[in-house]
Amino acid sequence: MKKTTDLWFVSYLELNGVKITSYKLLKPGKLEFIFALTDEEWSKHRLGFNNSDIQKYKQKIEALKDLAY
């Protein structure tokens, strides 16, 4: 079982056909998502995410949000 709180990565996984096994509320506004993936599958998806357009959008949006602080 693999876990993440990264909504961008969760979106990437879902867009690539990976189903959320379960999730839990950590605190208001923050969820932890659990996936039934092996270490090898997780690494493959993480590498794909790191090289994806979604990752580029995430970095740009976070940079723009940083301007507000």
A tleap script that builds the chain and sets N, CA, C and O, in Angstrom:
source leaprc.protein.ff14SB
mol = sequence {
  NMET LYS LYS THR THR ASP LEU TRP PHE VAL
  SER TYR LEU GLU LEU ASN GLY VAL LYS ILE
  THR SER TYR LYS LEU LEU LYS PRO GLY LYS
  LEU GLU PHE ILE PHE ALA LEU THR ASP GLU
  GLU TRP SER LYS HIE ARG LEU GLY PHE ASN
  ASN SER ASP ILE GLN LYS TYR LYS GLN LYS
  ILE GLU ALA LEU LYS ASP LEU ALA CTYR
}
set mol.1.N position { 0.840 -1.179 0.000 }
set mol.1.CA position { 0.000 0.000 0.000 }
set mol.1.C position { 0.889 1.247 0.000 }
set mol.1.O position { 1.862 1.336 0.749 }
set mol.2.N position { 0.538 2.184 -0.839 }
set mol.2.CA position { 1.279 3.439 -0.944 }
set mol.2.C position { 0.349 4.590 -0.593 }
set mol.2.O position { -0.844 4.558 -0.894 }
set mol.3.N position { 0.916 5.612 0.054 }
set mol.3.CA position { 0.121 6.749 0.520 }
set mol.3.C position { 0.697 8.057 0.002 }
set mol.3.O position { 1.906 8.186 -0.188 }
set mol.4.N position { -0.190 9.030 -0.226 }
set mol.4.CA position { 0.249 10.371 -0.593 }
set mol.4.C position { -0.831 11.376 -0.205 }
set mol.4.O position { -2.015 11.048 -0.123 }
set mol.5.N position { -0.391 12.596 0.029 }
set mol.5.CA position { -1.319 13.711 0.263 }
set mol.5.C position { -1.272 14.694 -0.908 }
set mol.5.O position { -1.942 15.726 -0.883 }
set mol.6.N position { -0.484 14.374 -1.927 }
set mol.6.CA position { -0.290 15.247 -3.087 }
set mol.6.C position { -1.470 15.113 -4.055 }
set mol.6.O position { -1.557 14.140 -4.804 }
set mol.7.N position { -2.367 16.086 -4.032 }
set mol.7.CA position { -3.555 16.037 -4.884 }
set mol.7.C position { -3.209 16.004 -6.362 }
set mol.7.O position { -3.922 15.383 -7.150 }
set mol.8.N position { -2.129 16.660 -6.747 }
set mol.8.CA position { -1.708 16.660 -8.150 }
set mol.8.C position { -1.317 15.245 -8.576 }
set mol.8.O position { -1.683 14.797 -9.663 }
set mol.9.N position { -0.581 14.551 -7.729 }
set mol.9.CA position { -0.165 13.183 -8.035 }
set mol.9.C position { -1.372 12.249 -8.045 }
set mol.9.O position { -1.465 11.362 -8.894 }
set mol.10.N position { -2.284 12.442 -7.115 }
set mol.10.CA position { -3.514 11.641 -7.097 }
set mol.10.C position { -4.277 11.829 -8.400 }
set mol.10.O position { -4.757 10.859 -8.986 }
set mol.11.N position { -4.391 13.063 -8.851 }
set mol.11.CA position { -5.068 13.342 -10.127 }
set mol.11.C position { -4.364 12.628 -11.277 }
set mol.11.O position { -5.013 12.025 -12.132 }
set mol.12.N position { -3.045 12.698 -11.291 }
set mol.12.CA position { -2.267 12.010 -12.330 }
set mol.12.C position { -2.548 10.506 -12.301 }
set mol.12.O position { -2.791 9.892 -13.340 }
set mol.13.N position { -2.512 9.923 -11.107 }
set mol.13.CA position { -2.767 8.486 -10.989 }
set mol.13.C position { -4.149 8.125 -11.518 }
set mol.13.O position { -4.301 7.164 -12.272 }
set mol.14.N position { -5.152 8.898 -11.120 }
set mol.14.CA position { -6.513 8.609 -11.574 }
set mol.14.C position { -6.640 8.761 -13.088 }
set mol.14.O position { -7.310 7.958 -13.737 }
set mol.15.N position { -6.004 9.780 -13.651 }
set mol.15.CA position { -6.035 9.967 -15.107 }
set mol.15.C position { -5.351 8.816 -15.839 }
set mol.15.O position { -5.605 8.585 -17.021 }
set mol.16.N position { -4.484 8.097 -15.133 }
set mol.16.CA position { -3.793 6.955 -15.712 }
set mol.16.C position { -4.403 5.624 -15.272 }
set mol.16.O position { -3.755 4.581 -15.351 }
set mol.17.N position { -5.640 5.669 -14.811 }
set mol.17.CA position { -6.391 4.451 -14.524 }
set mol.17.C position { -6.151 3.802 -13.186 }
set mol.17.O position { -6.623 2.689 -12.956 }
set mol.18.N position { -5.422 4.467 -12.280 }
set mol.18.CA position { -5.167 3.898 -10.955 }
set mol.18.C position { -6.295 4.344 -10.019 }
set mol.18.O position { -6.571 5.536 -9.885 }
set mol.19.N position { -6.926 3.389 -9.393 }
set mol.19.CA position { -8.042 3.676 -8.494 }
set mol.19.C position { -7.553 3.918 -7.067 }
set mol.19.O position { -6.617 3.271 -6.597 }
set mol.20.N position { -8.196 4.851 -6.398 }
set mol.20.CA position { -7.927 5.096 -4.980 }
set mol.20.C position { -8.486 3.920 -4.198 }
set mol.20.O position { -9.658 3.574 -4.346 }
set mol.21.N position { -7.653 3.303 -3.368 }
set mol.21.CA position { -8.107 2.189 -2.538 }
set mol.21.C position { -8.933 2.715 -1.370 }
set mol.21.O position { -10.010 2.198 -1.071 }
set mol.22.N position { -8.416 3.741 -0.720 }
set mol.22.CA position { -9.136 4.393 0.376 }
set mol.22.C position { -8.491 5.742 0.632 }
set mol.22.O position { -7.463 6.081 0.045 }
set mol.23.N position { -9.108 6.497 1.512 }
set mol.23.CA position { -8.549 7.791 1.897 }
set mol.23.C position { -8.994 8.093 3.310 }
set mol.23.O position { -9.963 7.518 3.807 }
set mol.24.N position { -8.274 9.006 3.958 }
set mol.24.CA position { -8.691 9.436 5.290 }
set mol.24.C position { -8.424 10.922 5.443 }
set mol.24.O position { -7.499 11.474 4.848 }
set mol.25.N position { -9.244 11.542 6.240 }
set mol.25.CA position { -9.119 12.956 6.541 }
set mol.25.C position { -8.065 13.121 7.632 }
set mol.25.O position { -8.218 12.598 8.736 }
set mol.26.N position { -7.000 13.848 7.317 }
set mol.26.CA position { -5.946 14.104 8.301 }
set mol.26.C position { -6.290 15.315 9.159 }
set mol.26.O position { -6.062 15.330 10.369 }
set mol.27.N position { -6.843 16.323 8.501 }
set mol.27.CA position { -7.331 17.534 9.160 }
set mol.27.C position { -8.189 18.248 8.125 }
set mol.27.O position { -8.112 17.919 6.941 }
set mol.28.N position { -8.990 19.199 8.531 }
set mol.28.CA position { -9.820 19.887 7.538 }
set mol.28.C position { -8.966 20.421 6.374 }
set mol.28.O position { -8.004 21.162 6.578 }
set mol.29.N position { -9.339 20.032 5.178 }
set mol.29.CA position { -8.634 20.482 3.991 }
set mol.29.C position { -7.454 19.617 3.581 }
set mol.29.O position { -6.783 19.931 2.597 }
set mol.30.N position { -7.178 18.528 4.312 }
set mol.30.CA position { -6.026 17.674 3.975 }
set mol.30.C position { -6.423 16.201 4.059 }
set mol.30.O position { -6.837 15.705 5.107 }
set mol.31.N position { -6.283 15.522 2.926 }
set mol.31.CA position { -6.592 14.103 2.840 }
set mol.31.C position { -5.330 13.300 2.564 }
set mol.31.O position { -4.385 13.790 1.945 }
set mol.32.N position { -5.331 12.059 3.033 }
set mol.32.CA position { -4.292 11.102 2.681 }
set mol.32.C position { -4.951 10.022 1.834 }
set mol.32.O position { -5.946 9.422 2.242 }
set mol.33.N position { -4.389 9.778 0.650 }
set mol.33.CA position { -4.941 8.804 -0.280 }
set mol.33.C position { -4.068 7.556 -0.252 }
set mol.33.O position { -2.842 7.639 -0.180 }
set mol.34.N position { -4.723 6.396 -0.310 }
set mol.34.CA position { -4.029 5.119 -0.237 }
set mol.34.C position { -4.299 4.345 -1.527 }
set mol.34.O position { -5.436 4.248 -1.989 }
set mol.35.N position { -3.229 3.802 -2.090 }
set mol.35.CA position { -3.308 3.057 -3.343 }
set mol.35.C position { -2.700 1.670 -3.156 }
set mol.35.O position { -1.724 1.502 -2.424 }
set mol.36.N position { -3.282 0.689 -3.820 }
set mol.36.CA position { -2.768 -0.684 -3.792 }
set mol.36.C position { -1.784 -0.845 -4.946 }
set mol.36.O position { -2.112 -1.430 -5.979 }
set mol.37.N position { -0.586 -0.324 -4.758 }
set mol.37.CA position { 0.458 -0.404 -5.774 }
set mol.37.C position { 1.732 -0.989 -5.164 }
set mol.37.O position { 2.010 -0.803 -3.979 }
set mol.38.N position { 2.493 -1.691 -5.986 }
set mol.38.CA position { 3.795 -2.201 -5.553 }
set mol.38.C position { 4.809 -1.053 -5.584 }
set mol.38.O position { 4.538 0.015 -6.132 }
set mol.39.N position { 5.968 -1.291 -4.995 }
set mol.39.CA position { 7.042 -0.292 -5.046 }
set mol.39.C position { 7.405 0.021 -6.493 }
set mol.39.O position { 7.625 1.180 -6.847 }
set mol.40.N position { 7.467 -1.007 -7.321 }
set mol.40.CA position { 7.834 -0.828 -8.730 }
set mol.40.C position { 6.777 0.005 -9.470 }
set mol.40.O position { 7.122 0.911 -10.229 }
set mol.41.N position { 5.506 -0.298 -9.251 }
set mol.41.CA position { 4.431 0.476 -9.891 }
set mol.41.C position { 4.447 1.923 -9.422 }
set mol.41.O position { 4.298 2.849 -10.220 }
set mol.42.N position { 4.629 2.105 -8.121 }
set mol.42.CA position { 4.668 3.455 -7.545 }
set mol.42.C position { 5.801 4.276 -8.155 }
set mol.42.O position { 5.609 5.430 -8.536 }
set mol.43.N position { 6.968 3.675 -8.240 }
set mol.43.CA position { 8.129 4.362 -8.821 }
set mol.43.C position { 7.891 4.709 -10.283 }
set mol.43.O position { 8.248 5.797 -10.734 }
set mol.44.N position { 7.285 3.784 -11.023 }
set mol.44.CA position { 6.990 4.025 -12.436 }
set mol.44.C position { 6.041 5.210 -12.593 }
set mol.44.O position { 6.254 6.074 -13.443 }
set mol.45.N position { 5.001 5.248 -11.775 }
set mol.45.CA position { 4.034 6.350 -11.848 }
set mol.45.C position { 4.650 7.663 -11.361 }
set mol.45.O position { 4.369 8.721 -11.924 }
set mol.46.N position { 5.470 7.607 -10.341 }
set mol.46.CA position { 6.117 8.813 -9.828 }
set mol.46.C position { 7.032 9.414 -10.899 }
set mol.46.O position { 7.051 10.630 -11.089 }
set mol.47.N position { 7.782 8.572 -11.591 }
set mol.47.CA position { 8.647 9.035 -12.664 }
set mol.47.C position { 7.820 9.641 -13.797 }
set mol.47.O position { 8.167 10.691 -14.339 }
set mol.48.N position { 6.724 8.968 -14.148 }
set mol.48.CA position { 5.840 9.498 -15.178 }
set mol.48.C position { 5.263 10.849 -14.786 }
set mol.48.O position { 5.182 11.760 -15.609 }
set mol.49.N position { 4.863 10.974 -13.525 }
set mol.49.CA position { 4.324 12.232 -13.021 }
set mol.49.C position { 5.375 13.336 -13.070 }
set mol.49.O position { 5.088 14.456 -13.493 }
set mol.50.N position { 6.589 13.016 -12.637 }
set mol.50.CA position { 7.661 14.016 -12.608 }
set mol.50.C position { 7.996 14.541 -14.001 }
set mol.50.O position { 8.498 15.657 -14.137 }
set mol.51.N position { 7.723 13.753 -15.027 }
set mol.51.CA position { 8.005 14.150 -16.405 }
set mol.51.C position { 6.752 14.619 -17.146 }
set mol.51.O position { 6.800 14.830 -18.358 }
set mol.52.N position { 5.646 14.785 -16.447 }
set mol.52.CA position { 4.370 15.099 -17.089 }
set mol.52.C position { 4.085 16.602 -17.115 }
set mol.52.O position { 4.706 17.388 -16.400 }
set mol.53.N position { 3.130 16.970 -17.960 }
set mol.53.CA position { 2.662 18.359 -17.995 }
set mol.53.C position { 1.977 18.740 -16.685 }
set mol.53.O position { 2.028 19.898 -16.271 }
set mol.54.N position { 1.341 17.774 -16.036 }
set mol.54.CA position { 0.664 18.074 -14.765 }
set mol.54.C position { 1.679 18.604 -13.750 }
set mol.54.O position { 1.392 19.558 -13.027 }
set mol.55.N position { 2.847 17.998 -13.694 }
set mol.55.CA position { 3.894 18.447 -12.773 }
set mol.55.C position { 4.320 19.873 -13.109 }
set mol.55.O position { 4.576 20.677 -12.212 }
set mol.56.N position { 4.396 20.183 -14.397 }
set mol.56.CA position { 4.774 21.534 -14.809 }
set mol.56.C position { 3.722 22.547 -14.370 }
set mol.56.O position { 4.066 23.635 -13.907 }
set mol.57.N position { 2.442 22.201 -14.510 }
set mol.57.CA position { 1.368 23.085 -14.047 }
set mol.57.C position { 1.436 23.269 -12.537 }
set mol.57.O position { 1.267 24.378 -12.032 }
set mol.58.N position { 1.684 22.174 -11.819 }
set mol.58.CA position { 1.785 22.245 -10.362 }
set mol.58.C position { 2.884 23.224 -9.945 }
set mol.58.O position { 2.669 24.081 -9.088 }
set mol.59.N position { 4.056 23.089 -10.557 }
set mol.59.CA position { 5.173 23.961 -10.199 }
set mol.59.C position { 4.854 25.422 -10.503 }
set mol.59.O position { 5.177 26.305 -9.709 }
set mol.60.N position { 4.224 25.680 -11.644 }
set mol.60.CA position { 3.890 27.054 -12.031 }
set mol.60.C position { 2.860 27.656 -11.085 }
set mol.60.O position { 3.006 28.798 -10.648 }
set mol.61.N position { 1.822 26.893 -10.769 }
set mol.61.CA position { 0.777 27.392 -9.865 }
set mol.61.C position { 1.353 27.647 -8.478 }
set mol.61.O position { 1.019 28.652 -7.851 }
set mol.62.N position { 2.212 26.757 -7.989 }
set mol.62.CA position { 2.818 26.970 -6.682 }
set mol.62.C position { 3.716 28.201 -6.677 }
set mol.62.O position { 3.767 28.926 -5.683 }
set mol.63.N position { 4.413 28.439 -7.761 }
set mol.63.CA position { 5.250 29.647 -7.865 }
set mol.63.C position { 4.392 30.898 -7.854 }
set mol.63.O position { 4.738 31.889 -7.210 }
set mol.64.N position { 3.282 30.855 -8.561 }
set mol.64.CA position { 2.374 32.012 -8.587 }
set mol.64.C position { 1.737 32.240 -7.208 }
set mol.64.O position { 1.569 33.382 -6.781 }
set mol.65.N position { 1.386 31.155 -6.518 }
set mol.65.CA position { 0.820 31.288 -5.180 }
set mol.65.C position { 1.833 31.891 -4.214 }
set mol.65.O position { 1.469 32.660 -3.324 }
set mol.66.N position { 3.116 31.538 -4.396 }
set mol.66.CA position { 4.174 32.085 -3.535 }
set mol.66.C position { 4.269 33.601 -3.640 }
set mol.66.O position { 4.687 34.268 -2.694 }
set mol.67.N position { 3.885 34.140 -4.778 }
set mol.67.CA position { 3.899 35.598 -4.940 }
set mol.67.C position { 2.932 36.290 -3.976 }
set mol.67.O position { 3.115 37.458 -3.633 }
set mol.68.N position { 1.907 35.559 -3.546 }
set mol.68.CA position { 0.898 36.129 -2.656 }
set mol.68.C position { 1.373 36.175 -1.195 }
set mol.68.O position { 0.734 36.815 -0.359 }
set mol.69.N position { 2.474 35.509 -0.890 }
set mol.69.CA position { 2.929 35.460 0.498 }
set mol.69.C position { 4.180 36.231 0.719 }
set mol.69.O position { 4.684 36.281 1.841 }
savepdb mol mol.pdb
quit
